């Protein structure tokens, strides 16, 4: 079994837990249990931090996997990208059936699948990825890419997107993945920790590691559980 780095699993567990919390708030707002804007103020920053942390870790793990599977990393990346992007397409179909007016046409799973493919020629780099990633994040802040009038490129970050439950365009979010790759190549070069971190083996870290290892499964299942529960509560309360 390939070595796992407990700190990466723990951080991914934190990110997936943050995501579940935010989506639970979305459910509560959808059924009018809460009325405040979850996309502004603290919770708006919370959502950005959640996505940013998750995508940074995607990039870091890509760098770790590159260093781990040097001889066949391309096939490893293609396989991962195919599985994750297929999961995104499944969500597209399901949300189109349930909520066609705001279905997910390019959510975070679509982004991760595309990002893995785009990272294949870049994954060996460190400084270049950091600079390019920072540039992609800053670019929409200085240039209004949405004003291009190319709606079919909205998924790439160019053009005005239509409403969606979950939307993560390549620009700027691929920038976070690239910075993660740079960090991964710095801290885990040669598939070894640059800074040795001892696993505390506590209940908290063990739980977070479990969540991190099952993050994709949790992503698919959590709303299947949460949404009906909140719906049932709203129905009972009337």
Steps between C-alpha positions, in 0.01 A plus 500: 500500500636844410593721793235749607583828666277538802509880491362512144218260586423706811490828308279342236276378782473857629414623149229238448355575846489871415324415174235292681439788743455751217269272301294439815462878532393510134230242572380697803479817292323321212224391740492840676635385836754781469472821299850653498713503186742208522702637207591826676696597809650227715325213325598631158863496613441158655384364163803647320735362766339157472536483122848653509627251759349206315653602166840578654497145635399363160814658356721388789383140466559516122862593569528218755356251251736622229798441729355164598418371151774654287497225237125492437365820652325599174274194501443547873391861441279412201328227700436733796379779273259266321349368824455844656371672185255212449375564853448862400301395195284279720424802719417698185240243399350467851479875564358562152218259580435640850576872455533573127503879553821485709655165404876446545664524159855566621539443870801419712521137379504614137771750591713241679474258207604769251771628736659158528522474122636854465760431768664208317755717312542732801521269799882485500532875543508696824581872462327521162179347640501736797533808279248375242254398771524838669453666160183303427356599837583869453397519132119528554565771760665729246322398178125452465506162325123466531453793261639301208154389389604140440247308712611153385842573655356595838627168641852618416443833673432705189145622449200542730397173667141392543362427846615171648497319833876459479732686263881498495651631174856414400598866543565579783461168683761301306742752646446351847578152361823628342611663826422170673722317249781748574458443874489124451822501300667711769381316811487142360782484247612142448183380675647601837395763750728802493376578850438186702166516678427233757148362496346574844270196459216680677129434455463833323781447248398139442144615428622775267724255317205266452295785354791596276542149365126477425457858371363409155246258648394758758463761228254277316304380802474793740222688317310175439479483881481868601252634244221246575551549875460877474206452260335264752554750780349779290201280415439405864526858621275612216 
